[in-house]
């Protein structure tokens, strides 16, 4: 990856922090599977799989923990 898109983990508050966590999760998927056609093809499979959705939520939660810690939990 040559482009620098993540310049900081600092956010103005928890809502923005959560949005950053979601973006980090989505970027991770895009980095892992860069072919948009394959992503489109796979979406109906994982969109209807409870285990896959729970796993996605866990990834977002882990990123959110990281962002929250970087922001001193917005204290």
Secondary structure, DSSP 8 states (H G I E B T S, - for coil): -----------SSHHHHHHHHHHHHHHHHHHH---HHHHHHHHHHHHT-HHHHHHHHHHHHHHHHHHHHHTGGG-
